[in-house]
Amino acid sequence: MKKILFFFTLLILGVAGVGVLYYFMMEKPFAPPKGTVLLRISQETTVVTEPLLPDGSAIDFFAVLDQFAAAGADAENNGFRNIVRLLGRNIYGDISDEKWKILCAKLNLNPDDPPLLHYIPLFDFLCDAIEKEKEKHLVGISPKEQARQISFSFSFRIHEEILPEHLELLERWITEMEPAISAIAESLRQPIYVIPPTGNFDFPDQFALPDMTVFPDFYYGIRVHNEMAQMFTSRYLFRQIKQETESDLSDSWDDVLSLFRIARHFGQQSFPESTNFANAFERNAAFRATELLKTGGFTAEKLRQCLVELDALPTRTKYEERLEYVRLGWLKNISEFPKKGPAVFHCYVIEPIPDHLSEEEKQTFRHLNVETKKLIHIYRTVPFDWNIVAEIMNAEFDDRQGKPTKQTIFQSQPERRKLYEQNTLPEYSLDELKAIVDDGALDWIMKMSNAGANAAWDIVQLQQMSLEERSILLGKTFSKYALKPEWFAHLSREGTTAFEMLKTAIALRLHKVENENYPAALDELVEKGYLLEVPNDPYRRGIPQPLSYRVEPSGSCVLYSVGVNGTADAGLYTGTYSLEGRQGWDDVVIELD
């Protein structure tokens, strides 16, 4: 049984496709095995009953997903619509004419209207400036490469590593783009923020496969928000370097709030990877805010205002809000199965294995290939009733949303309840799921294989089951591992941890300013009204526990999370916000003097 669960978990987490998408072995043309019952259009199976494909044979799930993701994009108070209206095509870089027209149609904008404000992306500005002033810059390195290095330094390096001539370029860009940057900051305050997709996602030739399922294109939306994140990070950095007054400090804080708004708005989109990107954006914003806090320049009044402004940010997206798009995506795959086969579930064999991988990584992929071939063989030879698969999967999704669909099905079909209950699925802990994507993947695969855990999901046993029984089992599997709540929390906990630690650190600094010392315990922050409650540590496993804290003999304090390893290392770490460490001390730490 664990074999299929393992591969469906890999499917959801996207492990097998990372970095080696172009090494797929093509299979012979697919035909559903004899006895397969294809998906019929109904509220119970397809959930939606319109729009249909041109031949009327099935739901056009691409259109459903596209409409779902773009709902509300044309609203006058859509902040993203306002950004595109103000800056026009420049903010979208090299977007094609076709995709630009699709975007404008969804935003109810005229694609031929000129932008209202002048804007040049930072990278393009740097390329142009370096090309015009070659004598001031490095010889032997192309303007594009120099621009890339300089923009990287603006985003990630400390002040001392930025050369004066590069700082001069940054100042020129900020001065010239100030009206546009300020307008974007104001647009990010809008209550509605919808980033519509721009048609089909166009896979580059080396990634494209004949049977690959097509989803709405969010690539340009990601690029735009990366550009905006660099915009405010660069202006924040410049202000930090040039900081001279309390007003400068306040302006830097405004840039931090814009970074947080980018993170929150992006996380609310229906992108498959929106949670991952939002998590990175939020972590960056919290890191910049913590840098600012450590300057010690905030008054008690400003610190209180900071806490209020953080509480007023757009809400972080919730697990329940992600379910419907995920469900529709799975139904799209199921509906395309008769034509495309197991490729719609990303069941690909990676051959040849890339040479640049380590020997352990190669061995991992060899095992994955063996097991994936078995799974593909099952899909090609064992028939399923895809109506039952979809109905059970939909009932499970409804169950997560508090709807009684599953109970209704079982009341009318008691035999189906019996089959459903006798085929149980093992529960994977978060640690087991992490093992798949962390560096222990091979060990985990081998342990499962050696334990004989895969024997239950055997083609012979599947063929001995009734069509209804194995279809129920597959429906349970799809829904159970489509998007586990624990995994969703894992994807977002870096940003959540950074944000909660920032708020707590601001409250600690406020206590120090007003009382001339740090509190003996975090509970005192609640008693004095600085926080409503002490935040729990998102990295703690098991029973929720608050963030860790101590006051040092010197009078400084240390606030920390246990980090990825889930173990309190007494505030020891390899680097502040070193959230990716898998060995040694990895507590996430903020130290305040």
Summary of the structure (lengths in Angstrom):
residues: 593
radius of gyration: 26.4
end to end distance: 54.2
largest distance: 81.5
contacts: 1807
relative contact order: 0.11
helix: 57%
strand: 5%
